[in-house]
Amino acid sequence: MTPDDFRLHGHTLIDWIADYLEGVEQYPVASQVQPGDIRASLPEHPPTAAEPFANVLADLDRVVMPGITHWQHPSFMAYFPGNSSYPAILGELAAAGLGVQGMSWVTSPACTEVETLMMDWMQELLGLPERFRSTSATGGGVIHGSASEATLASILAARWRVTGGDINHTGDTTRLVAYSTSQAHSGIEKGLRIAGIGTEHLRIVPHDASFAMLPAELERLVEADVAAGLTPFWVCCTRGTTSTMAFDPVAAVGAIAQRHGLWLHVDAAMSGIGALAPEFRWINDGLEFADSYCTNPHKWMGVNFDCDLFYTADRTALLGALSILPEYLRSAAAESGKAIDYRDWQIPLGRRFRALKLWFTIRAGGADDAIAMIRRHVALTQQLADWVATDDRFQIVAPHPLNLLCVRLKAGDSATDALIERANATGRALFTRTVIDGAVACRVSIGARTTDERHVRAAWELLKELAAG
Ligand SMILES: *Cc1c(COP(=O)(O)O)cnc(C)c1O
């Protein structure tokens, strides 16, 4: 591909993306293909000679599009959102154009410094504690690919701290115990497995009727473990759980964590971004106790996946756990102590210039626009809850302070399961199933950038119509 070809095809591709996003409503929300269909429509063996780009683009339409589930569709109400925006897409493109690998400051100073500034901008926009700022005495932040990666980094930092900063990682980790509720993300169990703690050393703390952790139960478990000769080291509070968007009481848990020397990680992957709006700042309650915190602009701020903000108040522990310095990565800048090498703040060595898409989004999209979108999503969720409350076949099964509503049919589990399956099969909307206190429920997650009242109304009409049949 020549530079002139690149310009030509690049313009075509930008048009293709804009046409796609403006026309996304024409597609069924979920892909309708069967496993193996997509591969079967492509040649088994790779071509060796270049083909015209137009052929590739044609196959994007012919082969790839049928296999796409449309996360940017305004009727996508499954999982949690993964919304994008035009400025963020351009930020991704700029990062690809530069093609830098920003493992160290010296490998591209701007990649590090724009990222540090974006973490500080987000600390300010979200109203997070000062001790997470890069300019604070002991804290700072970094962009990770996902909240699961942030959870693992937090576990590793906590493990390093509790084993006395053992640089060789030879400390005894077999007695360490971690805590969360059953509602916390599965990434915790995975992180504990990877960190060698083992899932048998994860204690499930009972929760209350709103699915929030019971601090007194946490303390009881911690004391029992101490009495048994074990070492409680890490507790996760979730602000906005994946199943029902429940909020663990961070301040109460934080006081217990401090008393017993546990690292407190707060996972607000989905809901944390809501704190952009001042009236939702309660999401941050208790964060002054947190040793680490994460939230995802790639869920609710229009910043394309992947973009997770990971903050810590104890960068010494994080770097203690993750820094490694082979000879070929030494630099005068790093040794001066004036430059950050983000490879020491994350699991992999290499890293993309992810900060660009955040920078583009904040500047060319505007935080005000993101706040307006968040307010709209929350208001639509409350509107939907009002509609559901007027239909006595349905039941709302969990508190819904933000943009997730969990409903079920009073007729029971199999009726609710059948409803979700039939609604999703229409392609007119997409919902996710969950199980809450042993009962099946349908999650309605409102978070696509262009979701408006008519889409929520249509989704509700769909559920009502199919509930009747
Ligand atoms: C979505 C979510 C995660 C996982 O996020 P990824 O960035 O996709 O790994 C973790 N915790 C909570 C509470 C979530 O909502």
The ligand as an SDF file (V2000), in Angstrom:
LIG
                    3D

 15 15  0  0  0  0  0  0  0  0999 V2000
  -17.0230   -4.7360   33.8540 C   0  0  0  0  0  0  0  0  0  0  0  0
  -16.5300   -4.9390   35.2200 C   0  0  0  0  0  0  0  0  0  0  0  0
  -15.2830   -5.5110   35.4550 C   0  0  0  0  0  0  0  0  0  0  0  0
  -14.4220   -6.0370   34.3480 C   0  0  0  0  0  0  0  0  0  0  0  0
  -14.0200   -5.0090   33.5540 O   0  0  0  0  0  0  0  0  0  0  0  0
  -13.0080   -5.2290   32.3500 P   0  0  0  0  0  0  0  0  0  0  0  0
  -12.3750   -3.9000   32.2190 O   0  0  0  0  0  0  0  0  0  0  0  0
  -13.8680   -5.5670   31.1920 O   0  0  0  0  0  0  0  0  0  0  0  0
  -12.0640   -6.3080   32.7310 O   0  0  0  0  0  0  0  0  0  0  0  0
  -14.8430   -5.6180   36.7440 C   0  0  0  0  0  0  0  0  0  0  0  0
  -15.5930   -5.1980   37.7650 N   0  0  0  0  0  0  0  0  0  0  0  0
  -16.8070   -4.6420   37.5940 C   0  0  0  0  0  0  0  0  0  0  0  0
  -17.5910   -4.1870   38.7760 C   0  0  0  0  0  0  0  0  0  0  0  0
  -17.3100   -4.5020   36.3060 C   0  0  0  0  0  0  0  0  0  0  0  0
  -18.4980   -3.9420   36.1310 O   0  0  0  0  0  0  0  0  0  0  0  0
  1  2  1  0
  2  3  1  0
  2 14  2  0
  3  4  1  0
  3 10  2  0
  4  5  1  0
  5  6  1  0
  6  7  2  0
  6  8  1  0
  6  9  1  0
 10 11  1  0
 11 12  2  0
 12 13  1  0
 12 14  1  0
 14 15  1  0
M  END
$$$$
